[in-house]
């Protein structure tokens, strides 16, 4: 067995029961056939001595195994561990998924994590069974499979969009990982995934990303729609929709992009427009984080439902997700300007910034009323003070935060730990724990944050019959760790449903 965190006997029991809950969390490799499968593979389960288990597909590749053609293990959601854990391996996996190795190399990944290249390679090999280069290679294979299956893109375009340096490297990797040529993989996978390959408008790429069920994708769309900033995002069907789609602009490493996400049973359909195809894998990774696709909803719901007062809320809204963020600078602005005000008032304050400073998108990318990019930190640091109203201290805090981000003093990095992330923000005068932890919730997807001082959180707790003072709520939620961020999503939902949250108290209603 490779990977110190795996219990081989427990993995075998999960695989014998074809338990879909574990898809993406480990793979089972069969020594007699040389293939590896997802735990829920419908094929007959081999005898225990004939199998071994790996935390990552990259480790299985290095051990000489190829992906099963029947269960397509690369087609499942990613491991929820990379979001819930904060150790170096998990942080490295988040950054690799975002394309750091492909763009900047292993040395840059190591530097961002505070290690030498040799130290990081040794650590990841010990923990995950593969070093950063092998993990990045597996990620490229995963991206390529998605694009081959879900789009009509020529194979050459898929190769470079997925992060490969050459067509030959692409062909060799696909053959080694999947035991097929790219053309054969596309044909076979589309027979298995009959709904894939939907037609896309010219200039777009549409990809279907799997989600573990239950999946409250409509709830994420509703959340984002309530807070949508005209010009940079749009929720189809109106600001308070619980169906339809959400369109958003963003900056990526090589240029601008827009994407539309449309939840459907067990998945999200992502339609992307990018200036540069090389940015497509990063866009898809950010789409996953935006709607929290890699969460483990059955485990989360089961844990929250152990509290009798919370169980009805969980039953009424299973599979709740944490809405992510595509622009960390924007999240800082929203958090600072959204303190002590309602959702509508906070959105209005940030909208003034967008109206005055947003950058126009290239015409080819504009779509569904999304025409601009959120302004960058350096521009905001110079001009934002006179654009917004409210207390002087709050405006100064936003200017300081933008200046610190622009200078690199504060790094809003998805590879950071929660403690480092929040402490850097809180070192700025005018930024307190509520603001830093709200930003961490949205940017990092941290699973165990509970803002007990938030007015809407307390209002939601009251609506559900939970203690609604800060200390009492914190004590009541102790047993719900490490899923208190999802508890908070239920409390915010309850507050909105009962329309009982004050509009101006401590701190803001988000």
Secondary structure, DSSP 8 states (H G I E B T S, - for coil): ---TT--HHHHHHHHHTT-GGGBTTBEEEETTTTEEE-TT--S----GGGEEEESSHHHHHHTT-EE-TTT-GGGS---THHHH--SHHHHHHHHHHTTHHHHH-HHHHHHHHT--HHHHHHHHHHHHSS-HHHHHHHHHHHHHHHHHHH----HHHHHHHTT-SSHHHHHHHHHHHHSS-HHHHHHHHHHHSTT------TT-EEEEEE--SS--HHHHHHHHHHT--TTTEEETT-TT-SSS-EEEEEE-SSSEEEEEEEEETTEEEEEEEESSGGGHHHHHHHHHHHTTTT--HHHHHHHHTTSHHHHHHHHHTTT------S-HHHHHHHHHHTTTS-HHHHHHHHHHHHHHH-EE--TTT-BTTB-EE---HHHHHHHGGGT--S-HHHHHHHHHHHHHHHHTSS---TTS-HHHHHHHHHTSTT--HHHHHHHHHHHH--S----TT-HHHHHHHHHTTS--SHHHHHHHTGGGTT-HHHHHHHHHHHHHHHT---SSSSS---
